[in-house]
Amino acid sequence: GESVGLHLPTLSVQEGDNSIINCAYSNSASDYFIWYKQESGKGPQFIIDIRSNMDKRQGQRVTVLLNKTVKHLSLQIAATQPGDSAVYFCAENRGGGSQGNLIFGKGTKLSVKP
Amino acid sequence: EPEVTQTPSHQVTQMGQEVILRCVPISNHLYFYWYRQILGQKVEFLVSFYNNEISEKSEIFDDQFSVERPDGSNFTLKIRSTKLEDSAMYFCASSLSGQSNQPQHFGDGTRLSIL
C-alpha cells in the first residue's frame, strides 16, 4: 500500500557537477516514460521522455537512460546549476493502449550548492 | 510557449460545500487530465477526458467528482460535497493526443484547503 507522508530521497550536488537521479518502475508493460521537474509552488514541468524501444535519449544538458531488464530509469543532468534545484519525478505510462494515465514515482529532491 | 493555466491558485472551502476548479488546457490539445497531490505524497491520476467524455478514471474519482468542458477552452473539476481528505493540490494537464507516448503538460495547480 501507499505510505503516508513520504520522505523524499535527497541528492545534494555542487554547482557544475553532474547529477544522476534514479527511478525504479514496477510495470513491465509500461512503454513510455517521462521525467518531470517540480519547483516549489509549481506544477510538474516536462523535461524529457523516452519510449520503451530506446535505451537512451539526450536533450539539452539532460540524458535519460532506460534499462528494461531491471526496470530502471535514470536522469542525468550535466553541469548542474542552482536553477536545477527542484523535485524530480519519473512517470510511466502503463501501455497496452492506455490513453495516458501516468503513474508517478515518489520523487527525488535535488539541491544544488553554489 | 503555450501553457496550461489553472484558477484559482488557492481555494478555501468549508467541508460539505461544492467546489469547482478551473483549467484552460493548451489550445490545440485534445486530451485533458486531472491529477491530485496530497501534501508530501505522490502525484495521483484522477481522470482523463476526450471528445466530451471520460476516457478513464481512477478509484479516487468517485461519485463526488465530475468533469466538464463547458465551452471550447475551459475544463473543470467539480467536487460536490467536499471532505477534509480532499485537501490537496489539484493539477490539470493536457496532451496533443491520447497516444501513450505523448507528453502531458501540467498547470501550476490549485491548492484546495477544506476546513
Boltz contact constraints between the chains, C-beta under 6 A:
constraints:
  - contact:
      token1: [A, 5]
      token2: [B, 40]
      max_distance: 6.0
  - contact:
      token1: [A, 6]
      token2: [B, 40]
      max_distance: 6.0
  - contact:
      token1: [A, 6]
      token2: [B, 41]
      max_distance: 6.0
  - contact:
      token1: [A, 32]
      token2: [B, 100]
      max_distance: 6.0
  - contact:
      token1: [A, 32]
      token2: [B, 101]
      max_distance: 6.0
  - contact:
      token1: [A, 34]
      token2: [B, 103]
      max_distance: 6.0
  - contact:
      token1: [A, 42]
      token2: [B, 108]
      max_distance: 6.0
  - contact:
      token1: [A, 43]
      token2: [B, 91]
      max_distance: 6.0
  - contact:
      token1: [A, 43]
      token2: [B, 106]
      max_distance: 6.0
  - contact:
      token1: [A, 43]
      token2: [B, 107]
      max_distance: 6.0
  - contact:
      token1: [A, 43]
      token2: [B, 108]
      max_distance: 6.0
  - contact:
      token1: [A, 43]
      token2: [B, 109]
      max_distance: 6.0
  - contact:
      token1: [A, 44]
      token2: [B, 106]
      max_distance: 6.0
  - contact:
      token1: [A, 46]
      token2: [B, 103]
      max_distance: 6.0
  - contact:
      token1: [A, 46]
      token2: [B, 105]
      max_distance: 6.0
  - contact:
      token1: [A, 49]
      token2: [B, 103]
      max_distance: 6.0
  - contact:
      token1: [A, 51]
      token2: [B, 101]
      max_distance: 6.0
  - contact:
      token1: [A, 93]
      token2: [B, 100]
      max_distance: 6.0
  - contact:
      token1: [A, 98]
      token2: [B, 100]
      max_distance: 6.0
  - contact:
      token1: [A, 99]
      token2: [B, 48]
      max_distance: 6.0
  - contact:
      token1: [A, 99]
      token2: [B, 55]
      max_distance: 6.0
  - contact:
      token1: [A, 99]
      token2: [B, 56]
      max_distance: 6.0
  - contact:
      token1: [A, 99]
      token2: [B, 98]
      max_distance: 6.0
  - contact:
      token1: [A, 100]
      token2: [B, 95]
      max_distance: 6.0
  - contact:
      token1: [A, 100]
      token2: [B, 98]
      max_distance: 6.0
  - contact:
      token1: [A, 101]
      token2: [B, 45]
      max_distance: 6.0
  - contact:
      token1: [A, 101]
      token2: [B, 56]
      max_distance: 6.0
  - contact:
      token1: [A, 104]
      token2: [B, 42]
      max_distance: 6.0
  - contact:
      token1: [A, 104]
      token2: [B, 43]
      max_distance: 6.0
  - contact:
      token1: [A, 106]
      token2: [B, 42]
      max_distance: 6.0
